[in-house]
Amino acid sequence: MEDIMTPDVKIVRWPAESGKLEGFRMQGLPCLIVVARGARVPELAGAHEDWVRQPVEAWELKTRIASLHLKATSRSAAPVVDEDGLLRYGGAVLPLTVSEAAVLRGLVQRRPGMVSRAELAERLLSANRSASQNALDLHMMRLRRKVLSVGLAIETVRGRGFLLKTRSLADPSG
C-alpha cells in the first residue's frame, strides 16, 4: 500500500488511524478507509469516502483511489448547500453561517442563471431578521472570498443581481 502515492486521496487504516480520519473529514478531504480484518466498518461521511477490507488486491486499491480522485477533481458536479449550512463542491466542504447559506442557496438553485438583488435580500432577511440595508453587500463580499477557495466565483450583473460561476469561467474582477 505504501507504493501507491495519492496526493489528494488520503488512505486511512481503520481502526488504527481513526484520529487521522476525523482530521481529514474536518478538512473535507477524500479518504479511502482500509478496514482491518474483523473490524467493524465505520459509517461513511459522504461520496468523498470509500472503504475496502484487508487484505486488498493492489488493482482494487488503485481502482477505488482513482474513483475517489475523479470525484474530488471533477468540477462537473453542481455545488450544493446542505441542510447543515455546508457548501459542497468538487470534493471540498466549506462551512457557512446561517445568513451566508441562505444567500448562497439562492445562487446555487438558479445556477447558471442570475438571481436578482431583491430576491437575495429577501432570503437574507428571512434568515436574519436584524439584517440592515447594507447587509447583503457585506455578505456578498464575504461569500466572494469564501467561494473562491473551492473554485467558484460570484459575479455581479450591474443593476440586476448576481451569478454563481466556476472560477475558470468567471470574470476575475467578480
C-alpha positions in Angstrom: 0.0 0.0 0.0 2.9 2.4 0.7 3.9 2.4 -3.0 0.6 3.9 -4.1 1.0 7.7 -3.9 -2.1 9.7 -3.5 -1.7 13.5 -3.2 -5.4 14.3 -3.0 -6.9 11.0 -1.7 -5.9 10.1 1.8 -5.5 6.4 2.8 -6.6 5.7 6.4 -6.1 2.3 8.2 -9.2 1.6 10.3 -9.4 1.5 13.3 -5.7 2.2 14.0 -5.8 5.6 12.4 -9.3 6.7 13.4 -7.9 10.1 14.6 -6.5 10.8 11.2 -9.9 10.0 9.6 -11.6 12.6 11.8 -9.0 15.2 10.8 -9.3 14.5 7.1 -13.1 14.7 7.4 -12.9 18.1 9.1 -10.8 19.3 6.1 -13.3 17.7 3.6 -10.6 15.6 2.1 -11.4 12.4 0.1 -10.4 9.2 2.0 -10.1 5.5 1.3 -10.6 3.7 4.5 -8.7 0.3 4.7 -10.6 -1.7 7.3 -8.6 -4.3 9.3 -9.8 -7.9 9.2 -12.6 -8.4 11.7 -13.1 -4.7 12.4 -16.4 -3.0 12.1 -16.7 -0.8 9.0 -17.1 2.9 10.0 -20.0 4.9 8.8 -19.1 6.8 5.6 -19.4 10.6 5.8 -20.3 11.1 2.1 -19.4 10.4 -1.5 -15.9 11.5 -0.9 -15.2 8.4 1.2 -14.9 4.7 0.3 -13.7 1.6 2.1 -12.0 -1.8 1.4 -11.3 -4.6 3.8 -7.8 -6.1 4.3 -6.3 -8.0 2.7 -6.9 -6.0 -0.5 -5.6 -6.6 -4.0 -3.5 -3.8 -5.5 -5.7 -3.4 -8.5 -8.8 -2.9 -6.3 -7.0 -0.3 -4.2 -5.8 1.6 -7.3 -9.4 1.5 -8.8 -11.0 2.8 -5.7 -8.4 5.6 -5.3 -8.9 6.5 -8.9 -12.6 6.7 -8.4 -12.2 9.0 -5.3 -9.7 11.1 -7.2 -12.1 11.6 -10.1 -14.9 12.7 -7.7 -12.5 15.1 -5.9 -11.2 16.7 -9.0 -14.4 16.8 -11.0 -15.9 20.3 -11.3 -18.9 19.0 -13.4 -21.0 18.3 -10.3 -23.2 21.1 -9.2 -22.4 22.9 -5.9 -24.8 22.1 -3.1 -25.6 23.9 0.2 -26.8 21.2 2.5 -29.2 21.5 5.5 -26.3 21.9 7.8 -25.1 25.0 6.0 -22.1 23.4 4.3 -21.2 24.2 0.7 -20.1 21.0 -1.0 -18.4 21.3 -4.4 -15.6 19.4 -6.2 -14.7 17.3 -3.2 -14.4 20.4 -0.9 -16.6 21.2 2.1 -17.0 24.8 3.2 -18.9 25.8 6.4 -21.2 28.8 6.1 -23.1 31.0 8.5 -26.9 30.7 8.5 -27.1 34.0 6.6 -24.4 33.0 4.1 -26.1 29.7 3.5 -29.5 31.4 2.8 -27.9 33.7 0.2 -25.8 31.1 -1.4 -28.7 28.6 -1.7 -30.4 31.1 -3.9 -27.4 31.4 -6.2 -26.9 27.6 -6.3 -30.6 26.9 -7.1 -30.6 29.3 -10.0 -27.1 28.4 -11.3 -26.1 29.2 -14.1 -28.9 31.9 -14.1 -29.0 35.2 -12.5 -30.6 35.9 -9.1 -32.0 39.4 -8.5 -30.6 41.5 -5.7 -34.1 41.8 -4.3 -34.5 38.1 -4.0 -31.2 37.6 -2.3 -32.0 40.5 0.1 -35.3 38.8 0.9 -33.5 35.5 1.6 -31.1 37.2 3.9 -33.9 39.0 5.7 -35.7 35.6 6.3 -32.5 34.1 7.7 -31.6 37.2 9.8 -34.4 39.5 10.8 -32.0 42.1 12.1 -30.2 42.5 8.7 -29.6 46.1 7.7 -29.9 47.6 4.2 -26.2 47.2 3.6 -26.1 43.6 4.9 -26.4 42.0 1.5 -23.3 43.9 0.2 -21.3 42.7 3.3 -22.5 39.1 2.9 -21.7 39.1 -0.8 -18.2 40.4 -0.1 -17.6 37.7 2.4 -19.1 35.0 0.2 -17.0 36.0 -2.7 -13.8 35.4 -0.7 -15.1 32.1 0.7 -16.3 30.5 -2.5 -13.0 31.3 -4.4 -11.3 28.6 -2.2 -13.5 25.9 -3.7 -13.3 27.1 -7.3 -16.4 29.2 -7.5 -17.0 32.9 -8.1 -19.9 35.3 -7.6 -20.2 37.8 -10.5 -22.2 41.0 -10.3 -24.7 41.8 -13.1 -24.8 45.6 -12.7 -28.2 46.9 -11.5 -29.8 43.5 -11.7 -28.3 40.8 -9.5 -25.7 38.1 -9.2 -24.4 34.9 -10.9 -22.6 31.9 -9.4 -19.9 30.6 -11.8 -17.0 28.3 -11.8 -13.9 30.4 -11.3 -12.3 29.4 -14.6 -15.4 30.8 -16.4 -15.9 33.9 -14.2 -14.6 37.4 -14.7 -11.7 37.6 -12.3 -12.8 41.1 -11.2 -16.0 39.4 -9.8 
